[in-house]
């Protein structure tokens, strides 16, 4: 392992690597650190808004950088990491900046902060960042850069005033911000189409703010992606009653009702994985049967067929392990094309096996997201509560 100090650099052993940022907050209830990557040219600017990889845009167009974990608990703090394949970058990209920003307050709120570049071959490069004197809400943590045909990592730790939006703007990203309506034009000539922008807003549904709605779109909503992620621990740690705990395995699923009244379920249990192109227009992307996948589980809804869906109830259930939901530290995130991610944390304590997380309702062609976070013993009790007339029998995956 290579340990760097501020300003130091080291060559990477391969062009395939994982970049991780780990931190521990002095206040456990504080806002998380948002970690982003920017693909930059020699001018230290992005080529387009697609070159910003963050919680709302989790992969670059060329697949060179993609989010692996997003603010997951690692036992002592939290961690965000990216899979990077430098060989996939265009020839005009000569560096990748890795930055961290806080939503409120300076970076001094962090007790520890570390960035690691771990190549597929060769030694990992580690940089421990001193946060005690950082007065800014944003830090350029480190940089992957190309020099004389060799990719290297540089320890930066450079503060930046303002937070994520001004930092992204500095790199040439166009940020979507609310603006006053323009004055009425003197003629009937159509207004020019605005350039696409990046939305940095992240919506968290809570007890206080349990709903959010999207207006009807003439061309549909595109692909709606739903992710379930959780703290994946177990195996060595003893569980309740002193028994050896198993790795956590949460499963993602949904009940659905089509516009014609037909109801059903999509889940790995019973191998009812659904279909994206045909009814029910919902598909489970896969099932992590070991609890070891750091990407969690994914489901997608065909928003182009939204008129054929009446409602969808997203749920999670404990397949094995985890004595209660609070210890799983789970979160469901709903990703909408060109929209802000919608998060629903599963941070309440319950020893019941199922959690109804969120209901997605067709509201006259629009979409309404309702936070539920209600716990049930099993499928029959939950389907009865939400009026899904389904017959249940024992199943396995």
N, C-alpha and C positions, 0 to 999 in steps of 0.2 A: 504494500500500500504506500502511495506517495502522498505526503501531507504538505499542502501548500500554505503559504502566508499571503496576505494581500499583495497583489501585483505579480505574484509568481505564476509560472506556467509549466506545463509538462506535456509531452507528446502522448497521443492516444495509441494504444496497442492495436486497435482495429477501428474500422469505420462503422461497426455495429456496436451500440452501447446502450446503457440505461443511465439516464440522468435523474437523480433523486434529490429532493429538497425536504429535509426533516426539521421540525421545530417543536419546541415546547413553550407554551404560553404561561406567563406568570399567573394569569387569571384563567382557570379552566373554562369559564363561561364567556370568554372574550371571542370576538369575531375571528374566524380562521384566516390564515394567510392564503391569498390567491397567488398562485404561481403560473406564469405564462412564458411562452417561448416566441421569439420573433426571428423569422428568417430574413437576413439582411444582405444587401449588396455592398459593394465597396463604399458606396455613399452612406452606409449605415441607415438605409431606408428599406422598408418592405417594397416588394414589387407591386403588391396589391393587398387588400384587406385579408385575403385568404392566407397570407403569410403570418398571421397571428394565431397561435394555438393556445387556447385557454378553455375555461369551463363551458363557454358557449360555442366553441368551435374546436372539437377535440382531435382533429387530424388535419395535417396539411394536404393539399390537393395531390401532391406527388407521393404521399405515404411515407415521406422521410421522417416525419415527427408525428407521434400520436400519444395521447394521454394513456398511461397505463393505470395509475391510481390517482384519485383526486381527494386529497385531504382525508385519507383514511387513518384510523387510529393504529399505532404500531406498539401499543403497550405503554410507552413512556411519553408519547406525544402524538404528533400527526405527520403525515408524509404525503407528498405529491410526487409522482414520477412519470417520466416520459420514455418511450422506446424511440431510439434514434437510429436511422440508417443513412449515414452521410453519403453513401454511394448513390442514393436516389435523388439527391439534390441537383437542381439545374446548375449549369456552369457559372451562372451569374450570382449565385448565393455563395458568399465567402465567409459568413459568420452566422452564428445563432446566439442570440442574447437570451439568458435565462433570468427572469426578474420575479421579485416577490413584492406584493403590495398588501397593505392592510386597509380595511374599510373605514376604520376610525382610529385616530391616534397614531403616534410614531412607532417605528419598529422596535423601540426600546421596550415595548410591552412583551416582547419575546424573550424568554429566559435563555434559550439556546437556539441556534440556527446553523444548519450545516448543509452543504451541497456536495454531492458525490457524483463523479463521472466514472462509471464502471464499464470498461470495454469488454467485449466478448472474449478477447484474449489480451493478456497483459495485466498490469497492475491497476487497481482502482485508484482514482485521484480524489482526495478529500480536502475540503476547505471548510474550517470552522470559522464562522463569522462572528465577530464581536459586535453585539447590538447595544451595549451600554451607552454609547455616545451618539447613536443614530437618532437624529431629530426628525427625519423625513418619514413619510408614510409609504415610500417606495424605495427599493434597492435593486440595482442591477447586480445580481449575485455572482454570476460567472458568464463565461463566453466560450463557445466552441468556435475556433477560427482556423482558416487555412493559411499556411505560410510556407512558401517554397515547396508546394506539393504535399505538405504534411499537415494533417489536422491535429490541433492542440487544444488544451483546455487552459483558460486563464482565470485566476482568482481575482474578482473585481471588487465587489462590496462597495459600489459607488451609490451614494444617496441621490434621490431625485424628489423634488418637492411636488406635492399635489396628489399623488396616487396613480391608479392605473390609467385613467382617462388621459391626463396630460402626458404620461409616459408613452402610451400608445400613439398619441398624436405626434410626439417627438420623433417616433420611428416612421411616421407617414401614414398611420392608420386613420381612416375617417370614422369618427365616433358618432353614433346616433344619439343626439341630445334633444330634449324638448325645446321647441322654439315657438315664439309668438307667431300667430297666423299672418301671412303676408298681406299687404294691402290689396284691395280689389283691382285687378288690372284694367287699364283703360280700354282695352279691346277684348274681343272674344277669342283671340288667338290662344291655342292650347299652351299651357305652361310646360316647360321642358321637364322631362322625366328626371327626378333626382337620382344622383349617383347612389349605388348601394353603400350602406354603412354597417358598422359593427355595433351590435347592441351589447353593452357591458352589464346590463341589469340582470340580476338573478332574483327570482321570485321564490320566497319560502312561504309555504302555507302553514299557518299556525292556528291555535285556538282563537286568537284575537283577529286574525285575518285568514279565514278558512277558504275563501273562494277567489277565483280569478276567471274572467271570461274573455273570449276572443270572438270578434265579429265574423259573420259569414264571409267567405271568400269565393268569388265567382269561379276560380280555377281550382278550388279544393285546398286542402291543407298539406298536401305532400305526405312524406313519410314521417309518422310520429313514432319516436323511439322512447322506450321506457326501460330504465336500468334499475336493478336492485343490487345494492352493494352493502357489505357489512364487514365487521372486524372478523377476520378468519384466523382464529386461534384454536388451540386444543391439542390433544395428542399427548402432551407431557404434563399438562396441568390437571390436577385432581379436581373432579367435579363435586357436586353435592353428595353427602353421605360418604365422602372419602373415596368415591369410585373414580377411576381414570376417565377423564373427559374425552369425548370424541371431537374431531374437528367440526366446526359449525357448518351446517348445511341448511340454508334457507332456500325455499323455492318460490319462484314468481309465477303468478297465474292471474286469470281474470274470469269473471262471469260476463256474458254479453247478451244483449237483446237487440235483434235486428228490427228494422222498421216494420216488417211484417208480423212481428210478435214472437218469432222463434227465439228460443233461449238456449244457452249452452255454456261450456267452460273451455278454456284453453290453459293447459298446464302439463308439466312433465309426468305427473302422477296419472297413470292410465294411458300414457303416450298419446294424449290429445293435443298435438302441437299446433293445430289450426292451419290456416291457409291465407296467404297474403293477397293473392290475385283473385280468389273466389271466396264466397261466404265461408267463414264469418269476416273475412278481410282483416284478420288478426293472426299473427304467427309468433310463436315462441322461438327465438333464435337458437336456443340450445339449453341444456341443463348441466350445471356443474355438479356432478354427482359426488365429488370428493370434498367440496368446500374449499378447494385450494386455489381456484381461479381468482386472480386479483381484479379482473374486470367485472366480476359479478355475473348476473344473468340479465338477458336482454329480451324484450318483446317489441314488436313493431306493429303499428296499426296503419292501414292503408287510408290515409286522409283524403285521397282522391275519390274514395268510395264512402265518404262520411255520410252522405245522404241515405245510405243503406243501413246505418247503425243508429239505434235509439239511445243506448247507454252502454257503458262499459265500467265494471267495478274491478279495480286493480287490487289484488291482495297478495300477501306473502304468508307462508306458513313454515313452521319449524319441522323439517323432515327428520333431523336427528341432532343431538347435542343441544347446547344452550338452555340452561334452566329458566331464563327469562329474557324478554326482549331488550331490556336496558343493557344487558351485557353484550348483546349482539351489535349494538351501536349501528343499526341499519339505517339506510336512507334510500328512498325511491326518487329518481330524477326523471322528469319527462322533458324530452328535447323536441322542440318544434322548429321546423325550417324557418330561418330568418326571425326567430323569436327568442325570448329569454328562457333559459332553463327554469323549470318549475320543480322545486324540491319539497319533499315531505319527509321529515326525519321521523324515525321510529324509535323515539327516545324515552318512552314510558315503560314502567315496570308492569309486567303481567306474566303469569305462568300458564296462560291459555295458549293453545297451539296455533291459532290463526289470527291474522290481523287484516281487516278491511282497511286499505290505505287511502284510496282516493276513488271517487266516482267521476267519470267523464261523461257528460250529458250532451246530447244533441239539442241545442237550444235554438229552435227555428233556423237551423242551418249553421249556427255558430257553435262554439264549444264552450262549455262551462266546466271548470275543474273544481270539485269540492273535496276538501280534506275530510277524511272520515276518522282514521286511526282508532278503530273499535275492535275489540278482541273477542274471539269466540272459541268455543271448545273444538269445533271441527266444521267441515264443509256444510253439513245439513243445517246447523244452527244459523250459519251466516247466510246461506241461500234463502232460508225462510225469512230472516229478518229483512233482507233486501228484496223480497218478493220475486225470487227466481225459482219457478216451480220445476225443480230438477229432482230426479231419482238418484240415490246414492248407494253404492256398494263398495266393499273393501277393494282397494287397488294397490298396485305397487309400480315402481319404475325400474 
